[in-house]
Amino acid sequence: MSASSIPAASTSGPRPLTDAVTEIRVTDPGRIGRALAQRPRADLAGAGRLMIIACDHPARGALGAGARPLAMADREDLLQRCMTALSRPGVNGFLGTAEIIEDLTLLGALDGKLVWGSMNRVGLQGASFEMDDRFGAYDAQGIEASHLDGGKMLTRINYADPASATTLEASAKAIDSLSQRGLNAMIEPFISRWEDSRIVNDLSEEAVICSICIAQALGRSSAHTWLKLPCVSDPASMRRVMASTSLPSLILGGEVSTDPEATLASWAAALELPNVRGLVVGRSLLYPGNDDVEAAVDAAVALL
């Protein structure tokens, strides 16, 4: 599917993807479980460098991408973009919540891909309880039952907010539950703070290092733990950040960049470090400034 065929978010016009999965959900909901069980899978140990498409933002009420506040609101458009990204050579993984993983599985888009289920989405963007990020999406049992490869948890640490203790404890329990099943635990840690009634993540070198040191010690074993980390723009700082861990790590995409070339350059520098094993990118590739999903994904894959 070319970028020119991707429509603007709209509730009008043909909706073949959502119509197809809605019909299955109404008439044969058991087909979802069968499709998950029969889906051809990949092997994480043999996958090499990873290019993972992330799409768990809507579940936290985070629907914006760049200048478009409701970019991710239209499910037909979102599914088309995900399928376009997943079809590109070199893309070997997906990260999402249950409903979009199930949609894409029914559509065959996740065949042969590594798949991670997003676990804690209760800390809604902009809510007074945003830091109380309880586990309301996948649990380890559901990840195993859905034949996924692991679970991802957002682990924000706010020294001024006691809800962070709940998130840390829940993350440790999730890591234990995944590990005992031999499933990958992908931790996305941040040092965060309240600022003008919103949560801001501290992306300074010192804060990222501190978040890594806290997150990598969670749980009774780190054998199956990987990290999902922000890219610190200065290469020397990024080297010091990655020197704080022996865990395999993936670089996250973050917000849609106003300078895609600079973003690609920072990803390229991070990927030169031996414990950086790939990229986990969502909005930057699904909603690039020029709306050319294929070109954005191919440029990221070329870095690997």
N, C-alpha and C positions, 0 to 999 in steps of 0.2 A: 504494500500500500504506500503510495507516494504522499509527500506532505501536502500536495495540492488537493488530495482527496479527503483530508482531515477537516471536518466542518467546525465552524465556531460553535461553542456550547449553545445548544438550543433545544427546546422541547418539541420543536416541529420537525417535519420531514421523516424520512424512513428511519427505522430503528431496528435493523435486522438482528443485531447481536443481542440487545436486551430483550427483544421479542422472543428470540429463540430460547434464551435461558429462562425467561419467565414461564414459557410454555412447559418446559421440563420441570420447573419447580412446582407448577400446578398439577401436572398430570402424572409425573413419575419422580417424586423427590428422592426416592431410593437410588436413582441413577447417579446422584452426586457422589455418594459413597462408593459406588461401583467404579465410577470414573477415576476417583482418587486412588483406589486400590489398583486399578489396571494401568495407571499412567506410567509410561516408561520413565525411569529415573536415571539420575547421574550419580557419580561417585565423587564426593567432596575431596577425598584423599588424592584422587587422580585428576582433578579438574584443572590444576595449574592456576594461572592467574584468573581472578574472578571479575566479571562484569555483571553486577546485579542491579536490576531495575527495582526501585523501591516505590511502593504505592500504598502506604498505610496512613497517609496524612489525613484523608477525609474522616477517618474514625475518631480523630481528636477535634473535629470541627475546624480543621485547618484546610480550607478549600482554596486559598489564594495561591497564585503563582505569578511572580512579577507584578505587573500593574493590574492584573485581573483578579479581583477579590473572590469571584466564584468560578474560577477556571476549572476546578475539579468537580463541580456540582453536577454536570451532565454525565450520566453513567455511560451512555452510548459513545460519546466523544472520548471519555476516559478509557473505555475498553478498546476502542480503535487505536488510541495512542499506545496503550500497553502492548497490544498485539503487534503494532508496527515495530516498537522497540525490541520486543522479544524475538521478532523474526530476523533481526539483523545478525550477520555472522559475528561470532565472538561473544555474543550475549549468552551467558550460561546460568543465570540465576534470577530469581524473583523474590521479593519480600512484600507481604501484604497481610491484610486481615482475612478472616474466613470467607466472607461473602465474595470478595473479588478473586481470591484464590479459587473458589468453587466455580465462579463464572468463567474464569480463564481456563480452568481444567475442562469444563464442559465444552469449551470452544477449541480445545486441543492446543492452546498456546503454550502450555507448560510441559508438554511432552519432552522428555530428555533434559529438563532443567533441574537445577538445585532450587529448592523452595524453602523459605523460612517464614514461619507464622509470627505475626506481631502480637505481643502478649499483653502489654499494659497500655490502655488507651483511655483510662478514666480521667486523667488530668487534662481536661479540655482546654484548648487554647483560649485564653482570656478570662477563664472562670476564676472565681475567688478560691476554688479548691484545686487550681491547676497543679500545685506541687504535690497534692495527695494523689499520686499516680498509681492507683491500685490496678490489679490485674483483672481486667474485665473482658478480655478478648480470648485468644488461645491460652490454654494451659498445656503442660507437658503431655498429659494423657491425650488431649485432643490432637496435638501435633503428631504423636505416635500413631493414633488411630487414623489420621488423614494421610499417613505415609509421607510426611514432610521430612526435611533434613535437619531442622533445628528451629529454635525460637529466638526472637529478638526482643530485648527489653530496653526501654528508655530509662536511664537511671540518673536523674538530676539531683544534685546535692546542693541544698540551700542552707547555709549555716544559721540563718535567721528564721527558718521555718521548720517546726518540729515534724511536719508531715514527711520530710525527707527520711526520717528514721523508718517510717512505715515502708517507703519505697525501697530502701536499702535491705530491709529484712525480707520483703517480698521477693526482691531480686535474688537474694541468696537462696531462698527456698526454691525458686524457679530453676536456678542453676543446678542445684542438687537434683531436682526431679528430672531435668533433661539429662544430666550426666549419668544417672543410674540407668537410663534407657539408651545410652550411647549416642545421644543427640547433641548437636552443636548448640551452644549458648552464645548468642551474639549480644554483647553488652554495649550500649551507647551512652557513655557517661559524660556529664557536664557539671562544672561548678556554676551554679545559677544564683540569681538574686532578683528580688522585686525592684522594679524601677518604673515609677509612674503607673502603678497598678498593673504592670505586665511583667512577665518573666523574661529576663535577658540572660543568655548564656555567656559566660566569660571565656573568650577564645584566646586569652593571653597564654604565652608559653607556660608560665608558672601554674596557671589554673588548669590547663589541659594535663600537665604532668601530674598534678595533685589528683585530678579526677581518675586518671589511669591507675595510680597507686592504690586508690580506694577500691575501684571497681575490680581490679584483677585479683584482689584478695577475698572477694565474696565467695561463699560456698565452701563445701568441705573438699572439693577437688576442682582444679582448673584444667584438667586434662582435655576437656571438650570446650573450653572457653576461648572465644575470639573477641576482639574489640572492634567497634565501629566508631571512628574518630574523626573530628573535624581536621581540615588541612590548615596548619599554621603557615601563613604566606611566606615568611622568610625561611629559606632552605636551611640555614644554620639552626634556627629555632626548631624546625621540624626534625632535624637530626637529633637534637637534644630531647625532644618530646618522645621520639621512638626509642631512644636509648633507655627510657624508663621502664620498658617492658620486654619480656621475651615471648609474649603471646602473639600469635598471628593477628594481624590487624587489617582492617579495610577502611578506606577513606570515604567519608560521606560527602554528598554533593551540596547540601544546604540550599539556601535561597537561590532563585534564578538570578544569575549574575548579569550585571550591566556591562561587563567586560569579559566575554567568553574566552578570548584568547589568553588573558591573564589567568583565568581559572584553569584552563587546560595546562598552562605552564606550571602552575602550582601543583596540580595533580601529577604531572610528569616528574617533577622534582621529588615528590613524596614516594612515587612508585620506584625510584631508584634505591630506596632503603630496603634491606633484605627482609625485614619482618612485615612490610606492607605487601599484602597479597592480592590487592585489587581494589575495586571501586564499588560503592553502593550509592547509586544516584537516582533521584526521583524527578522532581520538578524541573531541574536544569536540563534534563534530556527529554522529558515528556512535554514540557511547555517552553521550549527555547524561544528567544526573542523573535526569531524569524519564522517560527512554527514549522521548521523543517526538522521533524523528529529523526528521520533517517540520517541526515547529515550530522546532527548533534550526537547521535549514538555512535556512528561510525568514527567520528573524531575522538570520542572517548575510548573506544575499543582500540584505536590505533596506538594509544599510549601504552597498551599492554604488550 
